[in-house]
């Protein structure tokens, strides 16, 4: 279970490790909490979110080289992030060296661990994993509180446009 630590000074630096099958629940709980922290009401989140994340991870590992990472401090999960190859919205006709996008999602750090570089470290870990997969670009959608972190890492706004329906 994802837990916030007491507000007492930390005695250890968070360790980031690759998530295993047994850690998918940690990723699911972090992903849910990320939405809650971004003002999505709890009743808008599907009650079977853990099973949905589990199914997504299994399929993503098979089809999109999905990997996820867990940040732990003193035996507790204090953050998580996921990355995968972006399978696209249309046929991939451009050469892989020109356009092979990796997608980063679910970057989350518990409130008591924020402002210590952990979100940056999780994101950089995902970028390194995507680079190792041969991706030409890393793509993510930033919540307003995280936008500055991503800009400092070199992420730039794109030409994506949206029309509410």
DAWO-V180204 format. One record per residue. N is the residue number from 1. RES is the residue in one letter. SS is DSSP state (H for helix, E for strand, C for the rest). D_CENTER is the distance of its C-alpha to the mean C-alpha in Angstrom with 1 decimal. Layout:
N&RES&SS&D_CENTER ; N&RES&SS&D_CENTER
This chain:
1&X&C&16.8 ; 2&X&E&14.5 ; 3&X&C&17.0 ; 4&X&C&17.8 ; 5&X&C&20.3 ; 6&X&C&23.7 ; 7&X&C&24.3 ; 8&X&C&26.5 ; 9&X&C&25.8 ; 10&X&C&23.5 ; 11&X&C&25.4 ; 12&X&C&22.7 ; 13&X&C&19.8 ; 14&X&C&16.4 ; 15&X&E&16.0 ; 16&X&E&12.8 ; 17&X&E&13.4 ; 18&X&E&12.2 ; 19&X&C&11.8 ; 20&X&C&14.9 ; 21&X&H&16.1 ; 22&X&H&17.3 ; 23&X&H&14.0 ; 24&X&H&12.5 ; 25&X&H&13.9 ; 26&X&H&12.0 ; 27&X&H&8.6 ; 28&X&H&10.6 ; 29&X&H&12.0 ; 30&X&H&9.0 ; 31&X&H&7.8 ; 32&X&H&11.5 ; 33&X&H&12.0 ; 34&X&H&9.6 ; 35&X&H&11.9 ; 36&X&H&14.9 ; 37&X&H&14.4 ; 38&X&C&14.3 ; 39&X&C&17.8 ; 40&X&C&17.2 ; 41&X&C&20.1 ; 42&X&H&19.6 ; 43&X&H&22.1 ; 44&X&H&20.0 ; 45&X&C&17.4 ; 46&X&C&18.9 ; 47&X&C&20.4 ; 48&X&C&19.4 ; 49&X&H&15.6 ; 50&X&H&15.4 ; 51&X&H&17.5 ; 52&X&H&15.7 ; 53&X&H&12.3 ; 54&X&H&14.6 ; 55&X&H&16.3 ; 56&X&H&13.4 ; 57&X&H&12.2 ; 58&X&H&15.9 ; 59&X&H&16.5 ; 60&X&H&13.5 ; 61&X&H&14.7 ; 62&X&H&18.1 ; 63&X&H&17.7 ; 64&X&C&14.7 ; 65&X&C&14.2 ; 66&X&C&10.8 ; 67&X&E&9.6 ; 68&X&E&7.3 ; 69&X&E&8.1 ; 70&X&E&9.7 ; 71&X&E&11.4 ; 72&X&E&14.9 ; 73&X&E&17.9 ; 74&X&C&21.3 ; 75&X&C&20.1 ; 76&X&E&17.7 ; 77&X&E&13.9 ; 78&X&E&13.0 ; 79&X&E&9.2 ; 80&X&E&6.2 ; 81&X&E&3.0 ; 82&X&E&3.8 ; 83&X&E&6.3 ; 84&X&E&9.7 ; 85&X&E&12.9 ; 86&X&C&13.5 ; 87&X&C&16.6 ; 88&X&C&17.9 ; 89&X&C&19.9 ; 90&X&C&23.2 ; 91&X&C&24.9 ; 92&X&C&23.8 ; 93&X&C&27.2 ; 94&X&C&26.2 ; 95&X&C&26.3 ; 96&X&C&23.1 ; 97&X&C&23.8 ; 98&X&C&24.0 ; 99&X&C&21.0 ; 100&X&C&18.4 ; 101&X&E&15.1 ; 102&X&E&11.7 ; 103&X&E&8.8 ; 104&X&E&5.3 ; 105&X&E&3.4 ; 106&X&E&3.0 ; 107&X&E&3.3 ; 108&X&E&6.6 ; 109&X&E&9.9 ; 110&X&C&13.1 ; 111&X&H&15.7 ; 112&X&H&18.1 ; 113&X&H&15.9 ; 114&X&C&15.0 ; 115&X&C&17.0 ; 116&X&C&17.2 ; 117&X&C&14.8 ; 118&X&H&12.1 ; 119&X&H&9.3 ; 120&X&H&11.1 ; 121&X&H&11.4 ; 122&X&H&7.8 ; 123&X&H&7.3 ; 124&X&H&10.8 ; 125&X&H&10.2 ; 126&X&H&7.9 ; 127&X&H&10.7 ; 128&X&H&13.3 ; 129&X&H&12.2 ; 130&X&H&12.4 ; 131&X&H&15.6 ; 132&X&H&17.0 ; 133&X&C&16.6 ; 134&X&C&18.8 ; 135&X&C&16.6 ; 136&X&C&18.4 ; 137&X&E&15.7 ; 138&X&E&11.9 ; 139&X&E&11.1 ; 140&X&E&8.7 ; 141&X&C&10.0 ; 142&X&C&10.4 ; 143&X&C&11.7 ; 144&X&H&15.0 ; 145&X&H&14.4 ; 146&X&H&11.6 ; 147&X&H&13.6 ; 148&X&H&15.9 ; 149&X&H&13.4 ; 150&X&H&12.2 ; 151&X&H&15.9 ; 152&X&H&17.0 ; 153&X&C&14.9 ; 154&X&C&16.8 ; 155&X&C&14.8 ; 156&X&C&17.4 ; 157&X&C&18.0 ; 158&X&C&19.1 ; 159&X&C&21.7 ; 160&X&C&19.8 ; 161&X&C&22.1 ; 162&X&C&21.9 ; 163&X&C&24.8 ; 164&X&C&24.6 ; 165&X&C&26.6
